[in-house]
Amino acid sequence: MGIIIALNMPRKGWGVPVCLVLMALPLLIPWNVVGTIWQLLCRSDIGLLGYSLAKMGIAYNYAADPVAAWFTIVIMDIWHWTSLVVLLCYAGLVSIPDAFYQAAKIDGASRWAVFRYIQLPKMNRVLLIAVLLRFMDSFMIYTEPFVVTGGGPGSSTTFLSIDLVKIAIGQFDLGPAAAMSIIYFLIILLLSWVFYTVMTNYDAER
């Protein structure tokens, strides 16, 4: 989705700063405010999304239905962080010299060929950074789902980070919580290192 949006953003003119500002807005909103926005948006009594779905006859209650809760969290995370991927991909696209496009036009390359052989290879590095950042952040997600669902309904959206906070603050069991946090950090570090190594080696082989 980030690549598609970046490909359709203007490269010149007044539309460039407008699009960049619009793309940056979700990233400027604090995480707890993002959760509050989507909590209000998805309420069936006052929320635009929840009320619209209820009017269409769709049973949607993120506070009671685990599927609806997961759907809300996924859509919220996509809305919040797609802009990061868009901005990184756009930075990679604007760094491509015009000579590449001129050569492709002379050769009669199709739109897909331009994307496949010019744009995508030039975006490899920024895509690696984007995927790595989102990969690490997916393990540390806490504030948004905690504000929206509190880990519920039941424990259907209780991520490991939420469970860790409940042990440390809710139960005040600091010893196991400290050990758990260190192990959690080492798991994230190990998986990120493996992911980065595999991706960089793959890029080097190409």
C-alpha positions in Angstrom: 0.0 0.0 0.0 2.8 2.4 0.8 4.5 1.7 -2.5 1.3 2.3 -4.5 0.6 5.6 -2.7 4.2 6.7 -3.2 4.1 5.9 -6.9 1.0 8.1 -7.4 2.3 11.1 -5.5 3.3 14.1 -7.6 7.0 14.7 -8.2 6.8 18.4 -8.9 4.5 21.4 -8.3 2.4 22.6 -5.4 1.0 19.1 -4.8 4.3 17.8 -3.4 4.3 19.7 -0.1 0.6 19.1 0.4 0.9 15.4 -0.1 4.0 15.2 2.2 2.2 17.1 5.0 -0.9 14.9 4.7 1.3 11.8 4.8 3.2 13.0 7.8 0.1 13.9 9.9 -0.6 10.4 11.2 3.0 10.0 12.3 2.8 13.3 14.3 -0.2 12.1 16.5 0.9 10.6 19.8 0.1 6.8 20.2 -2.3 7.3 23.0 -4.2 9.9 21.0 -4.4 7.5 18.0 -6.0 4.9 20.3 -8.5 7.4 21.6 -9.4 8.6 18.1 -10.1 5.0 16.9 -11.9 4.2 20.1 -14.3 7.0 19.5 -14.5 6.4 15.7 -15.5 2.7 16.2 -18.2 3.3 18.8 -21.6 2.3 17.5 -23.4 5.1 19.3 -21.3 8.2 18.4 -18.5 6.9 16.2 -18.7 7.4 12.4 -17.3 4.0 11.5 -19.3 2.0 14.1 -22.5 3.9 13.5 -22.2 3.5 9.7 -21.6 -0.2 10.0 -24.5 -0.6 12.4 -26.8 1.3 10.0 -25.7 -1.1 7.2 -26.8 -4.1 9.4 -23.2 -5.2 10.1 -22.8 -6.5 13.7 -19.6 -4.7 14.8 -18.6 -4.4 18.4 -14.9 -4.3 19.1 -15.5 -4.4 22.8 -17.3 -7.8 22.7 -16.3 -9.5 19.5 -12.6 -10.7 19.2 -12.7 -10.6 15.4 -14.0 -7.0 15.4 -11.3 -6.1 18.0 -8.5 -7.6 15.8 -10.0 -5.9 12.7 -10.0 -2.5 14.5 -6.4 -2.9 15.7 -5.1 -4.0 12.3 -6.8 -1.1 10.5 -5.7 1.4 13.1 -2.1 0.2 12.8 -2.2 0.4 9.0 -3.6 3.9 9.1 -1.0 5.0 11.6 2.1 3.6 10.0 1.5 3.4 6.3 2.6 7.0 6.0 6.1 5.9 7.2 6.4 3.5 4.3 5.0 6.0 1.9 7.6 8.7 2.9 10.5 6.3 2.7 9.4 4.9 -0.7 8.8 8.4 -2.0 12.3 9.4 -0.9 13.7 6.5 -2.9 11.6 7.4 -5.9 12.6 11.0 -6.1 16.3 10.1 -5.9 16.1 8.3 -9.2 17.7 10.4 -12.0 15.5 11.4 -14.9 18.0 9.8 -17.2 16.7 6.4 -16.2 13.2 7.3 -17.2 14.3 8.9 -20.5 16.2 5.7 -21.4 13.2 3.6 -20.6 11.0 5.8 -22.7 13.4 5.6 -25.7 13.4 1.8 -25.3 9.6 1.7 -25.2 9.5 0.1 -21.8 6.0 -0.5 -20.3 4.9 1.0 -17.0 5.4 -2.4 -15.3 8.9 -2.7 -16.8 9.8 0.8 -15.4 8.6 -0.2 -12.0 10.2 -3.7 -12.1 13.7 -2.8 -13.4 14.1 0.9 -12.4 12.0 2.0 -9.5 11.9 -1.2 -7.4 15.7 -1.8 -7.4 16.2 1.8 -6.5 13.8 1.4 -3.5 15.5 -1.8 -2.2 17.4 0.0 0.6 14.5 2.2 1.8 12.2 -0.8 1.7 14.6 -2.8 3.8 14.6 0.1 6.4 10.8 0.3 6.3 10.2 -3.4 6.7 12.8 -3.6 9.5 11.3 -0.7 11.4 7.8 -2.1 11.1 9.1 -5.6 12.0 10.6 -4.3 15.2 7.7 -2.1 16.0 5.2 -4.9 15.6 6.8 -6.6 18.7 6.6 -3.5 20.8 3.0 -2.5 20.1 1.3 -1.5 23.3 -0.4 1.9 23.6 -2.9 1.8 20.8 -4.5 -1.6 21.5 -4.3 -0.9 25.2 -6.3 2.3 24.8 -8.8 0.8 22.4 -9.5 -2.7 23.9 -7.4 -2.9 27.0 -6.3 -6.4 25.8 -9.9 -7.6 25.5 -12.4 -8.8 24.9 -11.2 -11.4 27.4 -7.5 -11.8 26.4 -8.0 -11.9 22.6 -5.9 -8.8 22.0 -3.5 -9.1 25.0 -0.1 -8.7 23.4 3.0 -9.8 25.2 3.8 -6.2 25.9 0.4 -5.7 27.5 0.8 -8.8 29.6 4.3 -7.6 30.7 2.8 -4.3 31.9 0.0 -6.1 33.8 2.6 -8.3 35.6 4.9 -5.4 36.4 2.3 -2.7 37.4 -1.0 -4.6 37.9 0.4 -7.4 40.0 3.6 -5.5 41.1 5.6 -8.7 40.5 8.8 -6.9 39.5 11.2 -9.8 39.6 9.5 -12.0 36.9 8.5 -8.8 35.0 12.2 -7.7 34.8 13.3 -11.1 33.7 10.5 -11.3 31.1 11.3 -7.8 29.7 15.0 -8.8 29.3 14.1 -12.0 27.5 11.5 -10.0 25.4 14.2 -7.5 24.4 16.7 -10.3 23.5 14.1 -12.0 21.3 13.3 -8.8 19.4 17.1 -8.1 19.0 17.8 -11.6 17.8 14.9 -11.7 15.3 15.7 -8.2 14.0 19.4 -9.2 13.5 18.4 -12.4 11.7 15.9 -10.5 9.5 18.4 -7.8 8.7 21.2 -10.3 7.9 18.9 -12.3 5.6 17.6 -9.3 3.8 21.1 -7.7 3.3 22.6 -10.9 2.1 19.7 -11.4 -0.4 20.2 -7.8 -1.6 24.0 -8.3 -2.0 23.4 -11.5 -4.0 21.2 -9.7 -6.4 
